Amino acid sequence: MAAMMPTRVAPAQRPAAPVERPRLVVVQRGGRVVGVVTVVAAVLCALLFFAALLRTELAKQQMRLDGLNRSVVMARDHYNDLRHERAFLESPGRLSSEAAKMGMKPAGNARFIPIDADIVATVLASTGELMDRVADEAMSPLDEFGRIKSEVDGAP
């Protein structure tokens, strides 16, 4: 029976005072702070990406606008060049020199002869080409001829 009895521990092996065990607490993984920081970092990265994308698009559109402005300036310059060339080609000095090269000479004194209304009316009546606007008007050249004839000859 001696074998079955528990043995005693020697007093040197026993701790002198009871050691306080640290209090153990269950900690959740990740926690809320880590999730919020991750979301904020992801949103910040996305905002920076879209800002870079927006600046790139703005730069591309600005280059397009600059190209269009250059085209407009070039078109205006070309238009002004053409106007200058037209003014030169239509200038009286150039026209007279070109006419002289072709053998033309300046006209003498020009006279304008007034044509009587009865001659105009006779020509219009004989050709039968009265224009619609003349025939439809309340006052036509023929009416004027009638008034003049009645005053000159005394009869319409």
C-alpha positions as CSV (number, residue, x, y, z in Angstrom):
1,M,0.0,0.0,0.0
2,A,2.7,2.2,0.3
3,A,2.9,2.4,-3.4
4,M,-0.6,3.7,-3.6
5,M,-0.2,6.6,-1.4
6,P,0.5,9.9,-2.8
7,T,3.9,11.4,-2.2
8,R,4.3,14.7,-0.7
9,V,6.0,17.5,-2.3
10,A,8.9,19.0,-0.5
11,P,8.5,22.4,0.9
12,A,11.3,23.9,-1.2
13,Q,9.4,23.0,-4.4
14,R,6.2,24.9,-3.3
15,P,5.8,28.5,-4.4
16,A,6.1,30.9,-1.6
17,A,3.2,33.2,-2.6
18,P,0.4,32.6,-5.0
19,V,1.2,34.3,-8.4
20,E,-1.6,36.3,-9.9
21,R,-2.5,35.2,-13.4
22,P,-3.0,37.8,-16.0
23,R,-6.6,38.4,-17.0
24,L,-7.2,37.0,-20.5
25,V,-9.6,38.8,-22.9
26,V,-10.9,37.6,-26.2
27,V,-10.0,40.1,-29.0
28,Q,-11.9,40.2,-32.2
29,R,-9.9,39.9,-35.4
30,G,-9.4,43.0,-37.5
31,G,-11.8,45.2,-35.5
32,R,-13.8,48.1,-36.8
33,V,-10.9,50.5,-37.0
34,V,-9.0,48.4,-39.5
35,G,-12.1,48.1,-41.7
36,V,-12.7,51.8,-41.7
37,V,-9.1,52.6,-42.4
38,T,-9.1,50.1,-45.3
39,V,-12.3,51.6,-46.8
40,V,-11.0,55.2,-46.4
41,A,-7.7,54.2,-48.1
42,A,-9.6,52.5,-51.0
43,V,-11.9,55.5,-51.5
44,L,-8.9,57.9,-51.4
45,C,-7.0,55.7,-54.0
46,A,-10.1,55.7,-56.2
47,L,-10.5,59.5,-55.9
48,L,-6.9,60.0,-56.8
49,F,-7.2,57.7,-59.8
50,F,-10.3,59.6,-61.0
51,A,-8.6,62.9,-60.5
52,A,-5.7,61.8,-62.6
53,L,-8.2,60.5,-65.2
54,L,-10.1,63.8,-65.2
55,R,-6.9,65.8,-65.6
56,T,-5.8,63.6,-68.5
57,E,-9.2,64.1,-70.2
58,L,-9.1,67.8,-69.6
59,A,-5.6,68.0,-71.1
60,K,-6.8,66.0,-74.1
61,Q,-9.8,68.3,-74.7
62,Q,-7.6,71.4,-74.2
63,M,-5.3,70.1,-76.9
64,R,-8.3,69.6,-79.2
65,L,-9.5,73.2,-78.5
66,D,-6.0,74.5,-79.2
67,G,-6.0,72.7,-82.5
68,L,-9.4,74.1,-83.4
69,N,-8.3,77.6,-82.4
70,R,-5.2,77.3,-84.6
71,S,-7.5,76.2,-87.5
72,V,-9.8,79.2,-87.0
73,V,-6.8,81.6,-87.0
74,M,-5.4,80.0,-90.1
75,A,-8.8,80.2,-91.9
76,R,-9.1,83.9,-90.9
77,D,-5.6,84.6,-92.2
78,H,-6.4,82.8,-95.4
79,Y,-9.7,84.7,-95.7
80,N,-7.8,88.0,-95.2
81,D,-5.2,87.0,-97.8
82,L,-8.0,86.2,-100.3
83,R,-9.7,89.6,-99.6
84,H,-6.4,91.4,-100.1
85,E,-5.8,89.5,-103.4
86,R,-9.4,90.3,-104.6
87,A,-9.0,94.0,-103.7
88,F,-5.7,94.0,-105.7
89,L,-7.3,92.2,-108.7
90,E,-10.3,94.6,-108.7
91,S,-8.3,97.8,-108.3
92,P,-8.9,100.3,-111.1
93,G,-5.2,100.7,-111.8
94,R,-4.7,97.0,-112.4
95,L,-7.8,96.7,-114.5
96,S,-6.8,99.6,-116.8
97,S,-3.3,98.1,-117.2
98,E,-4.7,94.7,-118.0
99,A,-7.2,96.3,-120.5
100,A,-4.3,98.2,-122.2
101,K,-2.4,94.9,-122.5
102,M,-5.5,93.4,-124.3
103,G,-5.6,96.3,-126.7
104,M,-8.5,98.2,-125.1
105,K,-8.4,102.0,-124.7
106,P,-10.2,104.2,-122.4
107,A,-13.6,105.4,-123.4
108,G,-14.2,109.0,-124.4
109,N,-16.8,111.2,-122.9
110,A,-19.9,109.2,-122.2
111,R,-23.3,110.7,-122.7
112,F,-26.5,109.3,-121.3
113,I,-29.6,110.1,-123.4
114,P,-33.0,110.0,-121.7
115,I,-35.6,107.9,-123.4
116,D,-39.1,109.1,-123.6
117,A,-41.8,107.1,-121.9
118,D,-43.8,106.7,-125.1
119,I,-40.8,105.0,-126.8
120,V,-40.5,102.7,-123.8
121,A,-44.2,101.9,-123.9
122,T,-44.2,101.3,-127.7
123,V,-41.3,98.9,-127.4
124,L,-42.9,97.1,-124.5
125,A,-46.2,96.8,-126.3
126,S,-44.6,95.7,-129.6
127,T,-42.5,93.0,-128.0
128,G,-45.3,91.8,-125.8
129,E,-42.8,91.1,-123.0
130,L,-44.5,93.0,-120.2
131,M,-43.1,91.7,-117.0
132,D,-45.6,90.3,-114.5
133,R,-44.5,92.8,-111.9
134,V,-45.2,95.7,-114.3
135,A,-48.5,94.4,-115.5
136,D,-49.7,93.7,-111.9
137,E,-48.7,97.0,-110.5
138,A,-51.3,99.7,-110.0
139,M,-49.1,102.1,-111.7
140,S,-47.3,100.8,-114.8
141,P,-45.1,102.6,-117.3
142,L,-48.1,102.6,-119.7
143,D,-50.2,104.6,-117.2
144,E,-47.4,107.1,-117.0
145,F,-47.3,107.3,-120.8
146,G,-51.1,107.9,-120.8
147,R,-50.7,110.8,-118.4
148,I,-47.9,112.4,-120.3
149,K,-49.8,112.0,-123.6
150,S,-52.9,113.5,-122.3
151,E,-51.0,116.6,-121.0
152,V,-49.0,117.0,-124.3
153,D,-51.7,116.3,-126.9
154,G,-54.7,117.0,-124.7
155,A,-56.3,113.5,-125.4
156,P,-55.5,110.1,-123.8
